[in-house]
Amino acid sequence: MENVCTLLTTNILDVQQPTLLAQCREFGTDKVAVAVEKCQMLHKREKWDRLKTTAERLVATLKSTKQALPREGAYWPRAMSVALAYQALAAAHAEDWHHVARHADTAFVVGGPQEFVEVAELAAAQLSTATEEGHSGTTTDTTTATDNSSTSMLDVPPPTTAPLEQPIKRIPAADLEHHLATDPDTPVVVEGLQAEWRAPSRWADVTFMMRKYGARSVPLEFGMWPHLTEDMLTLREFFTRYFSQPATSTSSGGNGGEGDQKPEVAYLAQHNLLEQIPALQADLAIPDVCSTHDRSLHEASVWWGSKGTVTPIHFDSFPNLLAQVVGYKYVRLFAPSESSKLYPFTSGSGDAGDDKGSTNADNSDGEDDRSARACEQAVEGGRYAGQSNISRVPDPRNVDTDRFPAMKDAAFVEAVLAPGDTLYMPRSHWHFVTSLSPSMSVNFWWKEGGA
Ligand SMILES: O=C(O)CCC(=O)C(=O)O
């Protein structure tokens, strides 16, 4: 408890709070300043119950007014971090380790400093000690921490799929560097790149993963693109609902609060989980090709999800290795030369974006308008924020050719990624990805031209 309180007070609040209060003065956000000062006073007087409710109210206000608050200077993440640090402090004094871990993970996920990871790890350790000693601590987690059954996703059978029309060429890992040097614009599936990793067996062991990381909370997308909602779940809840047994509901609605029926599809998508749970880094190795004299790793992200996740057709500006660790995914790739046939959605336009291929006559269709609006919201608010290169075609395997006539002429290549496969995607290649089973992947984008 002492360590947790020291981290929260000295390493987080004492550092973040003065800047936040100065920003509140600069931006004229007096209500936030007043609430933060109240938390400060309650903390000093050790009024933990009142601190809990005051910090809770501040978090709720910050969430509901996010759009109206200043974006400069990381103001919102800082304000959320401070409020969540106070919530965590109050929870620590109640020995409510479940909530300490949850608030700390949430603070890290919204952009708070790395010290929150240490707080979450300490709280999770308290929870597992409590479990070993036979009492579970104060927890609102909906699943038990002492599940002794063993579930392995290694047993998931390969999905039955139609034969591939344009299969992506496969190469052994030993040939990847040569491929990048001689044919960097051609995608390939690399076999054997994960041979030394322990992630394939560890991550597939749901029981092990829940025991080790179950108390940690992660951000998830629920439902089907573009109708997504977001919420945090503990890994125990996530694994229990989506990796161990059939999901409970097919609805994509709900606000995702605890006790809600969750949609069938849930995705921990493009998340820096390797920073949030650094122990996972030891389960894999950053592929050598991502960091050489003229390449440096840009970002590594984790993609864990149920069957049926969809990453819509989009492109990234970095070359990429997408490593399929557990389960199966279908991928379809389009070269940059096909862009004019892919109906890119332009963020903010609320429209098809590409006039050349799009017949706007279809915009009289209410569903199309709704879909365009949903895309716009998803693009602005979700993992595609700031990206405009997303296609409006929801599923390239099943295209409405009245709405997207040019799409049928778009040349593509495709693959089913099995455990152990790693897809090399050249920069600016459009890609569509959907999971054919519960699935765990990790990707590595790199920059060219040295560090
Ligand atoms: O696996 C996915 O769902 C998407 C992966 C992706 O878009 C990427 O690696 O760039």
PDBQT file of the ligand as one rigid body, heavy atoms in Angstrom, charges set to zero:
ROOT
HETATM    1  O1  LIG A 501      -5.145  -7.441 -37.569  1.00  0.00    +0.000 OA
HETATM    2  C1  LIG A 501      -5.913  -6.504 -37.783  1.00  0.00    +0.000 C 
HETATM    3  O2  LIG A 501      -7.114  -6.519 -37.489  1.00  0.00    +0.000 OA
HETATM    4  C2  LIG A 501      -5.390  -5.250 -38.433  1.00  0.00    +0.000 C 
HETATM    5  C3  LIG A 501      -3.915  -5.173 -38.539  1.00  0.00    +0.000 C 
HETATM    6  C4  LIG A 501      -3.491  -3.921 -39.241  1.00  0.00    +0.000 C 
HETATM    7  O3  LIG A 501      -4.286  -3.148 -39.731  1.00  0.00    +0.000 OA
HETATM    8  C5  LIG A 501      -2.073  -3.625 -39.329  1.00  0.00    +0.000 C 
HETATM    9  O4  LIG A 501      -1.238  -4.418 -38.846  1.00  0.00    +0.000 OA
HETATM   10  O5  LIG A 501      -1.751  -2.556 -39.893  1.00  0.00    +0.000 OA
ENDROOT
TORSDOF 0
